[in-house]
């Protein structure tokens, strides 16, 4: 379901993994590469893929 939600974005994305003091953290990079960077945290009981679909207006 997660991969299907990401596919619904209809745009390329990259999986990025960062080692932090809390362990390995998974990030999704997508949107306009020339745009202003924006880090979005999803809320509880919501996946990153779902959050990106809800905030797709920010991807431009």
PDB file with one MODEL, atoms N, CA, C and O in Angstrom:
MODEL        1
ATOM      1  N   UNK A   1       0.824  -1.180   0.000  1.00  0.00           N
ATOM      2  CA  UNK A   1       0.000   0.000   0.000  1.00  0.00           C
ATOM      3  C   UNK A   1       0.882   1.263   0.000  1.00  0.00           C
ATOM      4  O   UNK A   1       0.576   2.242  -0.681  1.00  0.00           O
ATOM      5  N   UNK A   2       1.971   1.226   0.767  1.00  0.00           N
ATOM      6  CA  UNK A   2       2.889   2.359   0.836  1.00  0.00           C
ATOM      7  C   UNK A   2       3.431   2.694  -0.552  1.00  0.00           C
ATOM      8  O   UNK A   2       3.393   3.851  -0.971  1.00  0.00           O
ATOM      9  N   UNK A   3       3.938   1.680  -1.270  1.00  0.00           N
ATOM     10  CA  UNK A   3       4.479   1.891  -2.612  1.00  0.00           C
ATOM     11  C   UNK A   3       3.408   2.375  -3.578  1.00  0.00           C
ATOM     12  O   UNK A   3       3.692   3.199  -4.447  1.00  0.00           O
ATOM     13  N   UNK A   4       2.197   1.884  -3.443  1.00  0.00           N
ATOM     14  CA  UNK A   4       1.095   2.326  -4.299  1.00  0.00           C
ATOM     15  C   UNK A   4       0.774   3.799  -4.059  1.00  0.00           C
ATOM     16  O   UNK A   4       0.485   4.533  -5.003  1.00  0.00           O
ATOM     17  N   UNK A   5       0.825   4.230  -2.807  1.00  0.00           N
ATOM     18  CA  UNK A   5       0.587   5.642  -2.502  1.00  0.00           C
ATOM     19  C   UNK A   5       1.688   6.513  -3.106  1.00  0.00           C
ATOM     20  O   UNK A   5       1.395   7.575  -3.656  1.00  0.00           O
ATOM     21  N   UNK A   6       2.940   6.087  -3.014  1.00  0.00           N
ATOM     22  CA  UNK A   6       4.029   6.847  -3.620  1.00  0.00           C
ATOM     23  C   UNK A   6       3.873   6.901  -5.143  1.00  0.00           C
ATOM     24  O   UNK A   6       4.144   7.937  -5.751  1.00  0.00           O
ATOM     25  N   UNK A   7       3.448   5.821  -5.752  1.00  0.00           N
ATOM     26  CA  UNK A   7       3.245   5.796  -7.203  1.00  0.00           C
ATOM     27  C   UNK A   7       2.156   6.784  -7.617  1.00  0.00           C
ATOM     28  O   UNK A   7       2.215   7.353  -8.707  1.00  0.00           O
ATOM     29  N   UNK A   8       1.170   6.988  -6.759  1.00  0.00           N
ATOM     30  CA  UNK A   8       0.076   7.931  -7.062  1.00  0.00           C
ATOM     31  C   UNK A   8       0.562   9.377  -7.127  1.00  0.00           C
ATOM     32  O   UNK A   8      -0.146  10.231  -7.661  1.00  0.00           O
ATOM     33  N   UNK A   9       1.747   9.673  -6.600  1.00  0.00           N
ATOM     34  CA  UNK A   9       2.295  11.025  -6.704  1.00  0.00           C
ATOM     35  C   UNK A   9       2.506  11.414  -8.168  1.00  0.00           C
ATOM     36  O   UNK A   9       2.370  12.582  -8.532  1.00  0.00           O
ATOM     37  N   UNK A  10       2.837  10.433  -8.996  1.00  0.00           N
ATOM     38  CA  UNK A  10       3.050  10.684 -10.409  1.00  0.00           C
ATOM     39  C   UNK A  10       4.306  11.499 -10.701  1.00  0.00           C
ATOM     40  O   UNK A  10       4.389  12.167 -11.732  1.00  0.00           O
ATOM     41  N   UNK A  11       5.266  11.446  -9.809  1.00  0.00           N
ATOM     42  CA  UNK A  11       6.530  12.170  -9.993  1.00  0.00           C
ATOM     43  C   UNK A  11       7.657  11.343  -9.394  1.00  0.00           C
ATOM     44  O   UNK A  11       7.424  10.503  -8.524  1.00  0.00           O
ATOM     45  N   UNK A  12       8.875  11.579  -9.859  1.00  0.00           N
ATOM     46  CA  UNK A  12      10.003  10.804  -9.329  1.00  0.00           C
ATOM     47  C   UNK A  12      10.282  11.135  -7.866  1.00  0.00           C
ATOM     48  O   UNK A  12       9.990  12.232  -7.390  1.00  0.00           O
ATOM     49  N   UNK A  13      10.843  10.175  -7.183  1.00  0.00           N
ATOM     50  CA  UNK A  13      11.241  10.371  -5.785  1.00  0.00           C
ATOM     51  C   UNK A  13      12.449   9.502  -5.495  1.00  0.00           C
ATOM     52  O   UNK A  13      12.725   8.536  -6.207  1.00  0.00           O
ATOM     53  N   UNK A  14      13.171   9.860  -4.431  1.00  0.00           N
ATOM     54  CA  UNK A  14      14.336   9.083  -4.006  1.00  0.00           C
ATOM     55  C   UNK A  14      14.142   8.668  -2.552  1.00  0.00           C
ATOM     56  O   UNK A  14      13.667   9.451  -1.729  1.00  0.00           O
ATOM     57  N   UNK A  15      14.514   7.435  -2.250  1.00  0.00           N
ATOM     58  CA  UNK A  15      14.584   6.972  -0.868  1.00  0.00           C
ATOM     59  C   UNK A  15      15.962   7.342  -0.341  1.00  0.00           C
ATOM     60  O   UNK A  15      16.974   7.038  -0.973  1.00  0.00           O
ATOM     61  N   UNK A  16      16.004   7.990   0.799  1.00  0.00           N
ATOM     62  CA  UNK A  16      17.257   8.384   1.430  1.00  0.00           C
ATOM     63  C   UNK A  16      17.251   7.846   2.855  1.00  0.00           C
ATOM     64  O   UNK A  16      16.232   7.906   3.543  1.00  0.00           O
ATOM     65  N   UNK A  17      18.376   7.326   3.290  1.00  0.00           N
ATOM     66  CA  UNK A  17      18.510   6.823   4.658  1.00  0.00           C
ATOM     67  C   UNK A  17      19.612   7.604   5.361  1.00  0.00           C
ATOM     68  O   UNK A  17      20.715   7.752   4.835  1.00  0.00           O
ATOM     69  N   UNK A  18      19.302   8.102   6.555  1.00  0.00           N
ATOM     70  CA  UNK A  18      20.233   8.905   7.332  1.00  0.00           C
ATOM     71  C   UNK A  18      20.422   8.248   8.693  1.00  0.00           C
ATOM     72  O   UNK A  18      19.447   7.894   9.356  1.00  0.00           O
ATOM     73  N   UNK A  19      21.662   8.086   9.105  1.00  0.00           N
ATOM     74  CA  UNK A  19      21.948   7.560  10.438  1.00  0.00           C
ATOM     75  C   UNK A  19      21.866   8.705  11.443  1.00  0.00           C
ATOM     76  O   UNK A  19      22.548   9.718  11.292  1.00  0.00           O
ATOM     77  N   UNK A  20      21.036   8.544  12.461  1.00  0.00           N
ATOM     78  CA  UNK A  20      20.875   9.558  13.493  1.00  0.00           C
ATOM     79  C   UNK A  20      21.146   8.936  14.856  1.00  0.00           C
ATOM     80  O   UNK A  20      21.366   7.729  14.961  1.00  0.00           O
ATOM     81  N   UNK A  21      21.131   9.752  15.890  1.00  0.00           N
ATOM     82  CA  UNK A  21      21.339   9.229  17.243  1.00  0.00           C
ATOM     83  C   UNK A  21      20.179   8.332  17.681  1.00  0.00           C
ATOM     84  O   UNK A  21      20.299   7.604  18.666  1.00  0.00           O
ATOM     85  N   UNK A  22      19.049   8.379  16.951  1.00  0.00           N
ATOM     86  CA  UNK A  22      17.893   7.533  17.254  1.00  0.00           C
ATOM     87  C   UNK A  22      17.842   6.292  16.372  1.00  0.00           C
ATOM     88  O   UNK A  22      16.932   5.472  16.496  1.00  0.00           O
ATOM     89  N   UNK A  23      18.826   6.156  15.478  1.00  0.00           N
ATOM     90  CA  UNK A  23      18.853   5.019  14.566  1.00  0.00           C
ATOM     91  C   UNK A  23      18.714   5.485  13.128  1.00  0.00           C
ATOM     92  O   UNK A  23      18.726   6.682  12.843  1.00  0.00           O
ATOM     93  N   UNK A  24      18.585   4.537  12.243  1.00  0.00           N
ATOM     94  CA  UNK A  24      18.476   4.817  10.816  1.00  0.00           C
ATOM     95  C   UNK A  24      17.098   5.407  10.517  1.00  0.00           C
ATOM     96  O   UNK A  24      16.077   4.865  10.939  1.00  0.00           O
ATOM     97  N   UNK A  25      17.079   6.523   9.784  1.00  0.00           N
ATOM     98  CA  UNK A  25      15.836   7.226   9.470  1.00  0.00           C
ATOM     99  C   UNK A  25      15.635   7.262   7.962  1.00  0.00           C
ATOM    100  O   UNK A  25      16.557   7.564   7.204  1.00  0.00           O
ATOM    101  N   UNK A  26      14.414   6.949   7.543  1.00  0.00           N
ATOM    102  CA  UNK A  26      14.064   6.908   6.121  1.00  0.00           C
ATOM    103  C   UNK A  26      13.432   8.234   5.716  1.00  0.00           C
ATOM    104  O   UNK A  26      12.507   8.716   6.370  1.00  0.00           O
ATOM    105  N   UNK A  27      13.943   8.825   4.618  1.00  0.00           N
ATOM    106  CA  UNK A  27      13.402  10.058   4.064  1.00  0.00           C
ATOM    107  C   UNK A  27      13.005   9.828   2.617  1.00  0.00           C
ATOM    108  O   UNK A  27      13.583   8.981   1.937  1.00  0.00           O
ATOM    109  N   UNK A  28      12.016  10.583   2.144  1.00  0.00           N
ATOM    110  CA  UNK A  28      11.623  10.587   0.738  1.00  0.00           C
ATOM    111  C   UNK A  28      11.951  11.968   0.193  1.00  0.00           C
ATOM    112  O   UNK A  28      11.530  12.973   0.767  1.00  0.00           O
ATOM    113  N   UNK A  29      12.695  12.034  -0.903  1.00  0.00           N
ATOM    114  CA  UNK A  29      12.982  13.302  -1.563  1.00  0.00           C
ATOM    115  C   UNK A  29      12.206  13.351  -2.864  1.00  0.00           C
ATOM    116  O   UNK A  29      12.320  12.449  -3.694  1.00  0.00           O
ATOM    117  N   UNK A  30      11.410  14.407  -3.049  1.00  0.00           N
ATOM    118  CA  UNK A  30      10.604  14.563  -4.254  1.00  0.00           C
ATOM    119  C   UNK A  30      10.310  16.041  -4.468  1.00  0.00           C
ATOM    120  O   UNK A  30      10.654  16.878  -3.634  1.00  0.00           O
ATOM    121  N   UNK A  31       9.688  16.348  -5.566  1.00  0.00           N
ATOM    122  CA  UNK A  31       9.311  17.726  -5.850  1.00  0.00           C
ATOM    123  C   UNK A  31      10.265  18.393  -6.820  1.00  0.00           C
ATOM    124  O   UNK A  31      11.044  17.729  -7.503  1.00  0.00           O
ATOM    125  N   UNK A  32      10.195  19.701  -6.870  1.00  0.00           N
ATOM    126  CA  UNK A  32      10.988  20.510  -7.782  1.00  0.00           C
ATOM    127  C   UNK A  32      12.423  20.627  -7.270  1.00  0.00           C
ATOM    128  O   UNK A  32      12.649  21.228  -6.220  1.00  0.00           O
ATOM    129  N   UNK A  33      13.398  20.064  -7.988  1.00  0.00           N
ATOM    130  CA  UNK A  33      14.783  20.114  -7.513  1.00  0.00           C
ATOM    131  C   UNK A  33      15.347  21.538  -7.442  1.00  0.00           C
ATOM    132  O   UNK A  33      16.295  21.783  -6.696  1.00  0.00           O
ATOM    133  N   UNK A  34      14.778  22.477  -8.207  1.00  0.00           N
ATOM    134  CA  UNK A  34      15.219  23.862  -8.167  1.00  0.00           C
ATOM    135  C   UNK A  34      14.439  24.687  -7.131  1.00  0.00           C
ATOM    136  O   UNK A  34      14.739  25.860  -6.906  1.00  0.00           O
ATOM    137  N   UNK A  35      13.449  24.066  -6.514  1.00  0.00           N
ATOM    138  CA  UNK A  35      12.625  24.774  -5.531  1.00  0.00           C
ATOM    139  C   UNK A  35      13.316  24.907  -4.184  1.00  0.00           C
ATOM    140  O   UNK A  35      14.390  24.351  -3.952  1.00  0.00           O
ATOM    141  N   UNK A  36      12.676  25.652  -3.316  1.00  0.00           N
ATOM    142  CA  UNK A  36      13.167  25.845  -1.949  1.00  0.00           C
ATOM    143  C   UNK A  36      12.992  24.527  -1.177  1.00  0.00           C
ATOM    144  O   UNK A  36      11.899  23.961  -1.199  1.00  0.00           O
ATOM    145  N   UNK A  37      14.031  24.022  -0.497  1.00  0.00           N
ATOM    146  CA  UNK A  37      13.885  22.773   0.267  1.00  0.00           C
ATOM    147  C   UNK A  37      12.875  22.939   1.407  1.00  0.00           C
ATOM    148  O   UNK A  37      12.809  23.986   2.051  1.00  0.00           O
ATOM    149  N   UNK A  38      12.102  21.895   1.638  1.00  0.00           N
ATOM    150  CA  UNK A  38      11.112  21.889   2.711  1.00  0.00           C
ATOM    151  C   UNK A  38      11.087  20.499   3.328  1.00  0.00           C
ATOM    152  O   UNK A  38      10.912  19.506   2.621  1.00  0.00           O
ATOM    153  N   UNK A  39      11.259  20.426   4.627  1.00  0.00           N
ATOM    154  CA  UNK A  39      11.200  19.150   5.343  1.00  0.00           C
ATOM    155  C   UNK A  39       9.835  19.053   6.006  1.00  0.00           C
ATOM    156  O   UNK A  39       9.470  19.910   6.811  1.00  0.00           O
ATOM    157  N   UNK A  40       9.074  18.006   5.669  1.00  0.00           N
ATOM    158  CA  UNK A  40       7.717  17.821   6.196  1.00  0.00           C
ATOM    159  C   UNK A  40       7.690  16.560   7.048  1.00  0.00           C
ATOM    160  O   UNK A  40       8.083  15.487   6.589  1.00  0.00           O
ATOM    161  N   UNK A  41       7.232  16.685   8.277  1.00  0.00           N
ATOM    162  CA  UNK A  41       7.065  15.541   9.175  1.00  0.00           C
ATOM    163  C   UNK A  41       5.611  15.097   9.149  1.00  0.00           C
ATOM    164  O   UNK A  41       4.705  15.923   9.253  1.00  0.00           O
ATOM    165  N   UNK A  42       5.389  13.807   9.012  1.00  0.00           N
ATOM    166  CA  UNK A  42       4.016  13.320   9.048  1.00  0.00           C
ATOM    167  C   UNK A  42       3.563  13.154  10.492  1.00  0.00           C
ATOM    168  O   UNK A  42       4.371  12.964  11.401  1.00  0.00           O
ATOM    169  N   UNK A  43       2.269  13.231  10.675  1.00  0.00           N
ATOM    170  CA  UNK A  43       1.701  13.069  12.016  1.00  0.00           C
ATOM    171  C   UNK A  43       1.589  11.608  12.401  1.00  0.00           C
ATOM    172  O   UNK A  43       1.881  10.724  11.597  1.00  0.00           O
ATOM    173  N   UNK A  44       1.171  11.356  13.613  1.00  0.00           N
ATOM    174  CA  UNK A  44       0.991   9.984  14.077  1.00  0.00           C
ATOM    175  C   UNK A  44      -0.076   9.256  13.279  1.00  0.00           C
ATOM    176  O   UNK A  44      -1.040   9.865  12.815  1.00  0.00           O
ATOM    177  N   UNK A  45       0.097   7.969  13.124  1.00  0.00           N
ATOM    178  CA  UNK A  45      -0.838   7.105  12.400  1.00  0.00           C
ATOM    179  C   UNK A  45      -1.027   7.518  10.951  1.00  0.00           C
ATOM    180  O   UNK A  45      -2.085   7.274  10.371  1.00  0.00           O
ATOM    181  N   UNK A  46      -0.018   8.139  10.360  1.00  0.00           N
ATOM    182  CA  UNK A  46      -0.068   8.570   8.970  1.00  0.00           C
ATOM    183  C   UNK A  46       1.290   8.267   8.356  1.00  0.00           C
ATOM    184  O   UNK A  46       2.319   8.516   8.985  1.00  0.00           O
ATOM    185  N   UNK A  47       1.312   7.740   7.151  1.00  0.00           N
ATOM    186  CA  UNK A  47       2.587   7.439   6.500  1.00  0.00           C
ATOM    187  C   UNK A  47       3.098   8.652   5.729  1.00  0.00           C
ATOM    188  O   UNK A  47       2.338   9.568   5.414  1.00  0.00           O
ATOM    189  N   UNK A  48       4.380   8.644   5.433  1.00  0.00           N
ATOM    190  CA  UNK A  48       4.958   9.699   4.613  1.00  0.00           C
ATOM    191  C   UNK A  48       4.282   9.743   3.250  1.00  0.00           C
ATOM    192  O   UNK A  48       4.002  10.823   2.730  1.00  0.00           O
ATOM    193  N   UNK A  49       4.018   8.578   2.672  1.00  0.00           N
ATOM    194  CA  UNK A  49       3.384   8.528   1.357  1.00  0.00           C
ATOM    195  C   UNK A  49       2.013   9.201   1.392  1.00  0.00           C
ATOM    196  O   UNK A  49       1.684   9.966   0.485  1.00  0.00           O
ATOM    197  N   UNK A  50       1.219   8.934   2.407  1.00  0.00           N
ATOM    198  CA  UNK A  50      -0.094   9.565   2.525  1.00  0.00           C
ATOM    199  C   UNK A  50       0.055  11.068   2.727  1.00  0.00           C
ATOM    200  O   UNK A  50      -0.683  11.852   2.130  1.00  0.00           O
ATOM    201  N   UNK A  51       1.000  11.472   3.560  1.00  0.00           N
ATOM    202  CA  UNK A  51       1.222  12.892   3.831  1.00  0.00           C
ATOM    203  C   UNK A  51       1.618  13.637   2.552  1.00  0.00           C
ATOM    204  O   UNK A  51       1.159  14.757   2.329  1.00  0.00           O
ATOM    205  N   UNK A  52       2.459  13.036   1.717  1.00  0.00           N
ATOM    206  CA  UNK A  52       2.845  13.662   0.461  1.00  0.00           C
ATOM    207  C   UNK A  52       1.652  13.831  -0.464  1.00  0.00           C
ATOM    208  O   UNK A  52       1.549  14.840  -1.162  1.00  0.00           O
ATOM    209  N   UNK A  53       0.749  12.856  -0.481  1.00  0.00           N
ATOM    210  CA  UNK A  53      -0.452  12.989  -1.298  1.00  0.00           C
ATOM    211  C   UNK A  53      -1.324  14.147  -0.795  1.00  0.00           C
ATOM    212  O   UNK A  53      -1.900  14.887  -1.592  1.00  0.00           O
ATOM    213  N   UNK A  54      -1.413  14.294   0.511  1.00  0.00           N
ATOM    214  CA  UNK A  54      -2.232  15.354   1.091  1.00  0.00           C
ATOM    215  C   UNK A  54      -1.603  16.729   0.870  1.00  0.00           C
ATOM    216  O   UNK A  54      -2.312  17.735   0.831  1.00  0.00           O
ATOM    217  N   UNK A  55      -0.294  16.778   0.728  1.00  0.00           N
ATOM    218  CA  UNK A  55       0.430  18.050   0.578  1.00  0.00           C
ATOM    219  C   UNK A  55       1.011  18.204  -0.815  1.00  0.00           C
ATOM    220  O   UNK A  55       2.004  18.911  -0.986  1.00  0.00           O
ATOM    221  N   UNK A  56       0.418  17.560  -1.821  1.00  0.00           N
ATOM    222  CA  UNK A  56       1.006  17.580  -3.160  1.00  0.00           C
ATOM    223  C   UNK A  56       1.121  18.983  -3.742  1.00  0.00           C
ATOM    224  O   UNK A  56       1.939  19.211  -4.632  1.00  0.00           O
ATOM    225  N   UNK A  57       0.322  19.920  -3.260  1.00  0.00           N
ATOM    226  CA  UNK A  57       0.412  21.305  -3.743  1.00  0.00           C
ATOM    227  C   UNK A  57       1.760  21.934  -3.389  1.00  0.00           C
ATOM    228  O   UNK A  57       2.150  22.927  -4.003  1.00  0.00           O
ATOM    229  N   UNK A  58       2.474  21.379  -2.416  1.00  0.00           N
ATOM    230  CA  UNK A  58       3.792  21.892  -2.029  1.00  0.00           C
ATOM    231  C   UNK A  58       4.910  21.384  -2.921  1.00  0.00           C
ATOM    232  O   UNK A  58       6.020  21.915  -2.877  1.00  0.00           O
ATOM    233  N   UNK A  59       4.642  20.369  -3.729  1.00  0.00           N
ATOM    234  CA  UNK A  59       5.697  19.722  -4.512  1.00  0.00           C
ATOM    235  C   UNK A  59       6.181  20.555  -5.690  1.00  0.00           C
ATOM    236  O   UNK A  59       7.252  20.283  -6.233  1.00  0.00           O
ATOM    237  N   UNK A  60       5.431  21.543  -6.089  1.00  0.00           N
ATOM    238  CA  UNK A  60       5.855  22.415  -7.194  1.00  0.00           C
ATOM    239  C   UNK A  60       6.986  23.310  -6.740  1.00  0.00           C
ATOM    240  O   UNK A  60       7.485  24.119  -7.522  1.00  0.00           O
TER     241      UNK A  60
ENDMDL
END
